[in-house]
Amino acid sequence: MQTSLELNKVQGHNQVMKLNSPSDWCEEELGKAVKKKIRYGIVQTGENLEEGVPCLRVIDLEYGIIDKSKLIKTSVKISQQYRDCILEVGDIVFALRGEIGKVILIDENLAGINITRGVARISAKSEIDSNYLYYQLQSPSVKSKIALQVNGTSLKEIPINGLKKVVISSPKFLQEQRAIAAILSTWDKGIEKLQQLITAKQKRKKSLMQQLLTGKKRFKEFTSEWQEVKYGDILKKVSRPVIWDDEELFNLISVRRRSGGLFHRESLYGYQILTKSLFTAKAGDFLISKMQILHGASGLTTEEFDGMKISGSYISVVAKNPEQLDMEFFSWLSKLPYFYHQTYIASCGVHIEKMTFDFKTFLKLSTHLPSTEEQRKIVNVLNASDKEIETLQQKLSALKQQKKGLMQKLLTGQVRVKRKL
């Protein structure tokens, strides 16, 4: 897979050459680059009908891949009132709200469906290749122009008239437009394959967690039975109150939901903090959010966060006996659905967003533990899986960044592709 900006041999395309300025390129407003008037779709779709006409909403564009079977369906009568918005192959749909500027290119599978109020249909005129326009609308330069047309504060939106005014540039010849689109499509395919690999690895890790952390899958060298233990027998609460100093700079940490781990929230001087009560977290502490644990807000303190401060809304626990419980193993246990359920049982309140964790009740609940040797083996396997996924995600991020730079060069004419005559 090509992963640099050296495009001399990209999928058999002709050699790329650099020019100072694209004097043979055209610049025009988007409203004049289309064969049909840019417009948004159905304002009120009415009842969701099983046999109705599928409609694209802004929310459907967020995931990139559209599942036609999950689209809301309007009546044929309502759809016909907006017949000019029924999508054809090669049309581009554009998010006017939400993730403004998100675009999807319509293929045979989505042809014939309609759109709703938050989505605009863009149909390229014959002089502009639809695939090229699809990429042009994603280019950094065009995105910056789109941002200038956005209205609103809390609910941001780009009006149709503002979208029409966005200036795009394109090579005069369709052959060059198609060559540019083909190069960028090659990169998209590489990115898609890498994303699919990451998804597969994540699915495998999830399966491994469920099997290894519940004893359903064992290593050959371990045969002893797992022991049922109460949390109160393996965990103890620790508290390290901070000696207050208004002139001291405190590094504050919080815990993300969904087992997302710790993060450095901010650094404040003592005089900037209203509640003069902080506690020191040490590497190896397992932090539990009293108000957010139901949503997976818990995590192990790593060396990166050693010595940083937490508020009184967190509970810190460590192993009573390190020879019985490895805290990294416990951290992996905390990511299981069963652990989430246990924290729910140990919480009280009338609404899930307002429930409070009762640590004493939690300590009465039980889990199953293997020997510490088996715990470490499980931790090493899961850590290796995590590291592999992290490395792939870094590669994906780098690839996307490289594609962004390539788009900027190709879609502004800084780098030219010889057109085939």
Disulfide bonds with the S-S distance in Angstrom:
none
